[in-house]
């Protein structure tokens, strides 16, 4: 939904347009990954309703294997409402719906897939226990775990111990560290250094400033954002994650993967919503 500004508490604003689109952080990231040409599969749950069918059809068109996206009759399909302002920034509310039904059964059903997974990408839109179960299966088979800790929420100790790479924005980094994080490259770097005390590899994105990487060995990478005419920031983080994951899974260095993800996110934010494929 597009409007001149996001409404304040108690305020109603007149919007200019709205349209439905496929989403969910996992779905967006899977599509972005598959677009690079790497084989991409998704484990998830949707309801047997119009929204669920819409999401499955989108995965089909975008070459994402959805064999293990389960149809759940007990909940509605997860969805969100995003409100954009005239500058292209947005706020959103998500309703998790069928995502909350994911658990051990879904992991067991996808065991063969997980056993051959090079890199598992997780988010915080599903129950922590489901993330832990899937991560354990992939780690046992020798794969790696990348988590985009969004929406912002605490991660269990069990999950923290399984994560190889964590990617967060400034808001999520602030929640995880308990320290204020300035949305600058230096602010992202300092947050990444703090998080590297817990996670082996850390990427902190800083919106229009760029992104910072730190690992436990002390390596640091700073990537400045590509300057573009911003049309909409919606989905930029998911585009960054999807491409980053695909490049890492393909064996690229972290520096190369970050550069590719950075360019992909810049291209996305400079593309009007109606022109995105």
C-alpha positions as a Markdown table, in Angstrom:
| # | Residue | x | y | z |
|---|---|---|---|---|
| 1 | Unk | 0.0 | 0.0 | 0.0 |
| 2 | Unk | 1.4 | 3.4 | -1.0 |
| 3 | Unk | 0.7 | 6.7 | 0.7 |
| 4 | Unk | 2.2 | 10.1 | 1.2 |
| 5 | Unk | 3.5 | 9.1 | 4.7 |
| 6 | Unk | 3.1 | 6.3 | 7.1 |
| 7 | Unk | 0.2 | 7.0 | 9.6 |
| 8 | Unk | 1.0 | 8.1 | 13.1 |
| 9 | Unk | -0.9 | 6.6 | 16.1 |
| 10 | Unk | -4.6 | 7.4 | 15.6 |
| 11 | Unk | -4.1 | 8.9 | 12.2 |
| 12 | Unk | -5.7 | 7.9 | 8.9 |
| 13 | Unk | -4.0 | 8.9 | 5.7 |
| 14 | Unk | -5.2 | 8.6 | 2.1 |
| 15 | Unk | -3.2 | 6.1 | 0.0 |
| 16 | Unk | -2.5 | 6.3 | -3.7 |
| 17 | Unk | -2.4 | 2.7 | -4.7 |
| 18 | Unk | -2.2 | -0.9 | -3.4 |
| 19 | Unk | -1.4 | -4.3 | -4.9 |
| 20 | Unk | -0.9 | -7.9 | -3.7 |
| 21 | Unk | 2.5 | -9.5 | -4.1 |
| 22 | Unk | 4.2 | -12.7 | -3.0 |
| 23 | Unk | 6.2 | -12.5 | 0.1 |
| 24 | Unk | 7.4 | -14.0 | 3.4 |
| 25 | Unk | 11.1 | -13.5 | 4.1 |
| 26 | Unk | 11.8 | -17.2 | 3.3 |
| 27 | Unk | 9.8 | -17.0 | 0.0 |
| 28 | Unk | 11.5 | -13.8 | -1.1 |
| 29 | Unk | 15.0 | -15.0 | -0.2 |
| 30 | Unk | 14.4 | -18.3 | -2.0 |
| 31 | Unk | 13.3 | -16.5 | -5.2 |
| 32 | Unk | 16.3 | -14.2 | -5.1 |
| 33 | Unk | 18.6 | -17.2 | -4.6 |
| 34 | Unk | 17.0 | -19.2 | -7.5 |
| 35 | Unk | 17.3 | -16.2 | -9.8 |
| 36 | Unk | 21.1 | -16.5 | -9.6 |
| 37 | Unk | 20.8 | -20.0 | -11.1 |
| 38 | Unk | 21.6 | -22.1 | -8.1 |
| 39 | Unk | 19.3 | -25.0 | -7.1 |
| 40 | Unk | 17.0 | -23.7 | -4.4 |
| 41 | Unk | 14.4 | -25.5 | -2.3 |
| 42 | Unk | 12.0 | -24.2 | 0.4 |
| 43 | Unk | 10.5 | -25.9 | 3.4 |
| 44 | Unk | 7.4 | -24.1 | 4.7 |
| 45 | Unk | 3.6 | -24.2 | 5.2 |
| 46 | Unk | 0.7 | -22.4 | 3.6 |
| 47 | Unk | -3.0 | -22.9 | 3.9 |
| 48 | Unk | -5.1 | -24.5 | 1.2 |
| 49 | Unk | -6.6 | -21.1 | 0.4 |
| 50 | Unk | -6.3 | -18.5 | -2.3 |
| 51 | Unk | -3.2 | -16.8 | -0.7 |
| 52 | Unk | -1.5 | -20.2 | -0.3 |
| 53 | Unk | -2.1 | -21.1 | -4.0 |
| 54 | Unk | -0.8 | -17.7 | -5.0 |
| 55 | Unk | 2.5 | -18.2 | -3.1 |
| 56 | Unk | 3.0 | -21.7 | -4.5 |
| 57 | Unk | 2.4 | -20.6 | -8.1 |
| 58 | Unk | 5.0 | -17.8 | -7.6 |
| 59 | Unk | 7.6 | -20.3 | -6.3 |
| 60 | Unk | 6.8 | -22.5 | -9.4 |
| 61 | Unk | 7.3 | -19.6 | -11.8 |
| 62 | Unk | 10.6 | -18.6 | -10.1 |
| 63 | Unk | 12.1 | -22.1 | -10.2 |
| 64 | Unk | 12.0 | -22.7 | -6.5 |
| 65 | Unk | 11.4 | -26.4 | -5.5 |
| 66 | Unk | 8.4 | -26.4 | -3.2 |
| 67 | Unk | 8.1 | -30.1 | -2.6 |
| 68 | Unk | 8.3 | -29.6 | 1.1 |
| 69 | Unk | 6.0 | -26.6 | 1.4 |
| 70 | Unk | 3.1 | -28.2 | 3.3 |
| 71 | Unk | -0.6 | -27.3 | 2.9 |
| 72 | Unk | -2.1 | -26.8 | 6.3 |
| 73 | Unk | -5.8 | -26.9 | 6.9 |
| 74 | Unk | -5.8 | -25.6 | 10.5 |
| 75 | Unk | -4.5 | -22.1 | 9.9 |
| 76 | Unk | -4.7 | -19.3 | 7.3 |
| 77 | Unk | -1.7 | -18.5 | 5.1 |
| 78 | Unk | 0.8 | -16.1 | 6.7 |
| 79 | Unk | 0.7 | -12.6 | 5.3 |
| 80 | Unk | 1.8 | -9.1 | 5.9 |
| 81 | Unk | 0.7 | -5.5 | 5.2 |
| 82 | Unk | 3.4 | -3.1 | 4.2 |
| 83 | Unk | 2.8 | 0.7 | 4.1 |
| 84 | Unk | 5.2 | 2.8 | 1.9 |
| 85 | Unk | 5.7 | 6.5 | 2.2 |
| 86 | Unk | 6.6 | 8.9 | -0.6 |
| 87 | Unk | 10.4 | 8.3 | -0.1 |
| 88 | Unk | 10.0 | 4.6 | -0.6 |
| 89 | Unk | 10.6 | 3.6 | 3.0 |
| 90 | Unk | 8.0 | 1.3 | 4.7 |
| 91 | Unk | 6.7 | -0.3 | 7.8 |
| 92 | Unk | 5.0 | -3.7 | 8.0 |
| 93 | Unk | 2.9 | -5.9 | 10.2 |
| 94 | Unk | 3.1 | -9.7 | 9.7 |
| 95 | Unk | 0.5 | -12.4 | 10.7 |
| 96 | Unk | 2.4 | -15.7 | 10.9 |
| 97 | Unk | -0.5 | -18.0 | 10.3 |
| 98 | Unk | 0.5 | -21.4 | 9.0 |
| 99 | Unk | 4.2 | -20.6 | 9.5 |
| 100 | Unk | 3.6 | -21.3 | 13.2 |
| 101 | Unk | 2.8 | -24.9 | 12.5 |
| 102 | Unk | 6.3 | -25.8 | 11.2 |
| 103 | Unk | 8.1 | -28.3 | 13.3 |
| 104 | Unk | 9.8 | -31.7 | 13.6 |
| 105 | Unk | 7.5 | -33.4 | 11.2 |
| 106 | Unk | 8.4 | -31.0 | 8.4 |
| 107 | Unk | 12.1 | -31.5 | 9.1 |
| 108 | Unk | 11.7 | -35.3 | 9.1 |
| 109 | Unk | 9.8 | -35.2 | 5.8 |
| 110 | Unk | 12.6 | -33.2 | 4.2 |
| 111 | Unk | 15.5 | -35.2 | 5.6 |
| 112 | Unk | 16.8 | -36.3 | 2.2 |
| 113 | Unk | 16.8 | -32.7 | 1.1 |
| 114 | Unk | 18.5 | -31.5 | 4.2 |
| 115 | Unk | 21.2 | -34.2 | 4.0 |
| 116 | Unk | 22.4 | -32.7 | 0.7 |
| 117 | Unk | 21.9 | -29.0 | 1.6 |
| 118 | Unk | 25.1 | -27.0 | 1.3 |
| 119 | Unk | 23.7 | -23.9 | 3.0 |
| 120 | Unk | 20.5 | -23.6 | 5.0 |
| 121 | Unk | 19.0 | -20.2 | 5.3 |
| 122 | Unk | 16.7 | -19.5 | 8.3 |
| 123 | Unk | 14.6 | -16.5 | 9.5 |
| 124 | Unk | 12.7 | -15.7 | 12.6 |
| 125 | Unk | 9.2 | -16.0 | 11.0 |
| 126 | Unk | 8.9 | -19.6 | 12.1 |
| 127 | Unk | 9.1 | -21.3 | 15.5 |
| 128 | Unk | 12.6 | -21.5 | 17.0 |
| 129 | Unk | 12.2 | -25.2 | 17.5 |
| 130 | Unk | 11.7 | -25.7 | 13.8 |
| 131 | Unk | 14.8 | -23.7 | 13.0 |
| 132 | Unk | 16.8 | -25.8 | 15.5 |
| 133 | Unk | 15.6 | -29.1 | 14.2 |
| 134 | Unk | 16.4 | -28.2 | 10.6 |
| 135 | Unk | 19.8 | -26.7 | 11.5 |
| 136 | Unk | 20.8 | -29.8 | 13.4 |
| 137 | Unk | 19.9 | -32.0 | 10.4 |
| 138 | Unk | 22.0 | -29.9 | 8.0 |
| 139 | Unk | 24.9 | -29.6 | 10.4 |
| 140 | Unk | 25.0 | -33.4 | 10.9 |
| 141 | Unk | 25.3 | -33.8 | 7.1 |
| 142 | Unk | 28.1 | -31.3 | 6.9 |
| 143 | Unk | 26.2 | -28.2 | 5.7 |
| 144 | Unk | 26.3 | -24.7 | 7.0 |
| 145 | Unk | 23.7 | -22.4 | 8.6 |
| 146 | Unk | 22.9 | -18.8 | 7.8 |
| 147 | Unk | 20.3 | -17.0 | 9.7 |
| 148 | Unk | 18.6 | -13.7 | 9.0 |
| 149 | Unk | 17.5 | -12.9 | 12.5 |
| 150 | Unk | 14.4 | -11.1 | 11.4 |
| 151 | Unk | 11.8 | -10.1 | 12.6 |
| 152 | Unk | 13.9 | -9.1 | 15.6 |
| 153 | Unk | 13.5 | -11.5 | 18.5 |
| 154 | Unk | 15.9 | -13.3 | 20.9 |
| 155 | Unk | 17.6 | -16.5 | 19.6 |
| 156 | Unk | 17.7 | -19.5 | 21.8 |
| 157 | Unk | 21.0 | -20.8 | 23.0 |
| 158 | Unk | 20.4 | -24.1 | 21.1 |
| 159 | Unk | 20.0 | -22.1 | 17.8 |
| 160 | Unk | 22.9 | -19.8 | 18.5 |
| 161 | Unk | 25.2 | -22.7 | 18.8 |
| 162 | Unk | 24.3 | -24.0 | 15.3 |
| 163 | Unk | 24.6 | -20.8 | 13.4 |
| 164 | Unk | 27.7 | -20.2 | 11.1 |
| 165 | Unk | 26.7 | -16.9 | 9.6 |
| 166 | Unk | 24.2 | -14.3 | 11.0 |
| 167 | Unk | 22.9 | -11.4 | 9.0 |
| 168 | Unk | 21.0 | -8.6 | 10.7 |
| 169 | Unk | 20.2 | -4.9 | 10.1 |
| 170 | Unk | 20.9 | -2.2 | 12.6 |
| 171 | Unk | 17.6 | -2.6 | 14.5 |
| 172 | Unk | 18.1 | -6.4 | 14.8 |
| 173 | Unk | 21.7 | -5.9 | 15.9 |
| 174 | Unk | 20.6 | -3.5 | 18.5 |
| 175 | Unk | 18.1 | -6.0 | 19.9 |
| 176 | Unk | 20.6 | -8.8 | 19.9 |
| 177 | Unk | 23.5 | -6.8 | 21.4 |
| 178 | Unk | 21.5 | -4.7 | 23.8 |
| 179 | Unk | 23.6 | -1.7 | 22.7 |
| 180 | Unk | 22.6 | 1.3 | 20.5 |
| 181 | Unk | 23.6 | 0.8 | 16.9 |
| 182 | Unk | 24.0 | 3.8 | 14.6 |
| 183 | Unk | 23.0 | 3.1 | 11.0 |
| 184 | Unk | 26.5 | 3.9 | 9.5 |
| 185 | Unk | 29.3 | 1.7 | 8.3 |
| 186 | Unk | 31.2 | 2.3 | 11.5 |
| 187 | Unk | 28.1 | 1.6 | 13.6 |
| 188 | Unk | 27.6 | -1.6 | 11.6 |
| 189 | Unk | 31.2 | -2.6 | 12.1 |
| 190 | Unk | 31.1 | -2.1 | 15.9 |
| 191 | Unk | 27.9 | -4.1 | 16.1 |
| 192 | Unk | 29.4 | -6.9 | 14.0 |
| 193 | Unk | 32.4 | -7.0 | 16.3 |
| 194 | Unk | 30.2 | -7.4 | 19.3 |
| 195 | Unk | 28.1 | -10.2 | 17.7 |
| 196 | Unk | 31.3 | -12.0 | 16.6 |
| 197 | Unk | 31.7 | -12.9 | 20.3 |
| 198 | Unk | 28.7 | -15.2 | 19.8 |
| 199 | Unk | 28.6 | -16.1 | 16.1 |
| 200 | Unk | 31.5 | -17.2 | 13.9 |
| 201 | Unk | 30.7 | -14.9 | 11.0 |
| 202 | Unk | 28.5 | -11.7 | 11.2 |
| 203 | Unk | 27.1 | -9.4 | 8.6 |
| 204 | Unk | 25.4 | -6.2 | 9.7 |
| 205 | Unk | 23.6 | -4.1 | 7.1 |
| 206 | Unk | 23.3 | -0.4 | 7.5 |
| 207 | Unk | 20.6 | 0.6 | 5.0 |
| 208 | Unk | 21.9 | 3.3 | 2.6 |
| 209 | Unk | 25.4 | 3.3 | 4.2 |
| 210 | Unk | 26.3 | -0.3 | 3.2 |
| 211 | Unk | 27.3 | -3.4 | 5.2 |
| 212 | Unk | 30.0 | -4.6 | 7.5 |
| 213 | Unk | 31.4 | -8.2 | 7.9 |
| 214 | Unk | 33.5 | -9.5 | 10.8 |
| 215 | Unk | 34.5 | -13.1 | 11.7 |
| 216 | Unk | 36.1 | -14.6 | 14.8 |
| 217 | Unk | 39.5 | -14.5 | 13.2 |
| 218 | Unk | 39.3 | -10.8 | 13.1 |
| 219 | Unk | 38.8 | -10.3 | 9.4 |
| 220 | Unk | 36.8 | -7.2 | 8.5 |
| 221 | Unk | 35.1 | -6.2 | 5.3 |
| 222 | Unk | 33.3 | -2.9 | 4.7 |
| 223 | Unk | 31.0 | -2.6 | 1.7 |
| 224 | Unk | 29.7 | 0.8 | 0.8 |
| 225 | Unk | 26.1 | 1.0 | -0.6 |
| 226 | Unk | 25.7 | 1.7 | -4.3 |
| 227 | Unk | 24.2 | 5.1 | -4.7 |
| 228 | Unk | 20.9 | 4.9 | -6.7 |
| 229 | Unk | 17.6 | 6.7 | -7.1 |
| 230 | Unk | 15.5 | 4.8 | -4.4 |
| 231 | Unk | 12.1 | 3.9 | -5.6 |
| 232 | Unk | 11.2 | 1.4 | -2.8 |
| 233 | Unk | 13.3 | -0.3 | -0.1 |
| 234 | Unk | 10.7 | -3.1 | 0.3 |
| 235 | Unk | 12.4 | -6.4 | -0.1 |
| 236 | Unk | 15.9 | -5.1 | -0.3 |
| 237 | Unk | 17.1 | -7.1 | 2.8 |
| 238 | Unk | 15.6 | -10.3 | 1.3 |
| 239 | Unk | 17.3 | -9.7 | -2.0 |
| 240 | Unk | 20.6 | -9.1 | -0.2 |
| 241 | Unk | 20.2 | -12.4 | 1.8 |
| 242 | Unk | 19.1 | -14.5 | -1.2 |
| 243 | Unk | 21.9 | -13.5 | -3.4 |
| 244 | Unk | 24.5 | -13.6 | -0.6 |
| 245 | Unk | 23.4 | -17.1 | 0.3 |
| 246 | Unk | 23.5 | -18.3 | -3.3 |
| 247 | Unk | 27.0 | -16.9 | -3.8 |
| 248 | Unk | 28.3 | -18.4 | -0.6 |
| 249 | Unk | 26.8 | -21.8 | -1.5 |
| 250 | Unk | 28.5 | -21.6 | -4.9 |
| 251 | Unk | 31.9 | -21.3 | -3.2 |
| 252 | Unk | 32.5 | -17.6 | -3.6 |
| 253 | Unk | 34.6 | -15.7 | -1.1 |
| 254 | Unk | 32.7 | -13.6 | 1.5 |
| 255 | Unk | 34.0 | -10.4 | -0.1 |
| 256 | Unk | 32.7 | -11.4 | -3.6 |
| 257 | Unk | 29.4 | -12.6 | -2.2 |
| 258 | Unk | 28.9 | -9.3 | -0.3 |
| 259 | Unk | 29.6 | -7.3 | -3.4 |
| 260 | Unk | 27.2 | -9.3 | -5.5 |
| 261 | Unk | 24.5 | -9.1 | -2.9 |
| 262 | Unk | 25.1 | -5.3 | -2.5 |
| 263 | Unk | 24.7 | -4.8 | -6.2 |
| 264 | Unk | 21.5 | -6.9 | -6.3 |
| 265 | Unk | 19.9 | -5.0 | -3.5 |
| 266 | Unk | 20.8 | -1.6 | -5.1 |
| 267 | Unk | 19.2 | -2.7 | -8.4 |
| 268 | Unk | 16.0 | -3.8 | -6.5 |
| 269 | Unk | 15.5 | -0.6 | -4.6 |
| 270 | Unk | 15.9 | 1.5 | -7.8 |
| 271 | Unk | 13.2 | -0.5 | -9.5 |
| 272 | Unk | 9.6 | 0.5 | -9.0 |
| 273 | Unk | 7.4 | -2.1 | -7.3 |
| 274 | Unk | 5.2 | -2.5 | -10.4 |
| 275 | Unk | 8.2 | -3.3 | -12.6 |
| 276 | Unk | 9.7 | -6.0 | -10.4 |
| 277 | Unk | 9.6 | -9.6 | -11.6 |
